[in-house]
Amino acid sequence: MERIISSITCQKCGICCQNFPFVELNDKEITRLENFTKLNRTDFTEPKGPSYADGYFLKSKENGDCIFLNSHNGNYSCGVYEARAEICRNYPVNEKHWQWCFENRKK
């Protein structure tokens, strides 16, 4: 079941999931996503360094959107809402995220 992105500050614009590179994933998050999606980690992750032993980032689509971001009539939903990474659950988590959110959200 897809859930519309929401929080107290969220405008459902999806900007936090668009062109936001380098979403780092830990092994627990990757396993949760593998179990939820039935995909192999190599299907939705990129290595942080020369090898996968260096860690993982979440893949993006060619247009820069999160691989799991869906769009429906101008609203956005997360295809893995229940299994999403901690940064996604807690976004915005710092001043830089707040700034990105407010400066780039669609009006």
N, C-alpha and C positions, 0 to 999 in steps of 0.2 A: 504494500500500500504506500503510495507516495503522499507525502505531507507537504503542504505549502510551507516555505521558509517563513519563520516567524520569530519574533522576540519583541520586547518592549520598544526597542528603537528601530526595528526592521520596517522598511517600506516595501518589502517584497520585490525590490528592483533587481536582485541577483548580482549586483555589482561586486559583492564580496566573493562571488564564485566565478567572476569573469576577469581574465587577465591578472589573476592573483597567483603568481608563480611560487614555486617552492613550498608547497604544503607538505611538510615533513610528516612521515608516518612512522610509528614505532611498531614493533612486532605484534603487540597486542591488538593494535588498530588494524593492521594488515590481516591478521587471523580473523578478526571480527568481520571485516569486509569480505574475505574469502568465503566464510561460512554463509554470510547473508546473500552474496551475489552468485555463489557457486563458480566464480572465476578464479583462475590462478593469479597469484600476485603479480606475475609478469604482464598480465593483461591490463592492469590499472596502476602500475608503479613504474618509475624510472629510477635508475641508480643515482645516488648522490655523487658518486665518484667513479673511478675507473672500473670498479666492480660492485656488485650488489652487496658485498660485505661491508661497504662503506655506509650503507643505509639507503633509505628510499624517499622519494618524493611522489606525490600523487600525479598521475598523468593529466595532461590537458588535451582538449580537442584542438584541431588545427586553428580555430579562431580564438584560442586562449581560454575558453570556458572550461570549468571543471568537467572531467569525463562523466561525472554523474549528474550534472545539472540539466534539467529539463525545462522547456519553456511552453507555456500554455496561455495563449491569448494575452500576452503581456505580463502574466504572472509567472513566477519561477517556482519550481519544486525540486527537491532533492530526491534522486532516485535511490539513495541509500540512507535516508533520514534516520532510521532507527539504528544504523550501524556507523554513522558518520564519525570522522576523526574528532578528537578532543578540541582542536583549534576551531573546527566548524561548530561544535556544540557551544563553545564559550565565546565565539566572535561577537563583538570586538573585544580583544583581551588587553590591549595596550593603547597608548596615545596614538601611535602610528596607525593602528587599525581604525580607530575612531576618525582620524583625519582622512584616511583613504575613503572610508564609508561616506562621510559627509561631503567631501569634495567631489566625489565621483558618482554619487547616486544619480539616477535618472530623474528628471523633474517632470 
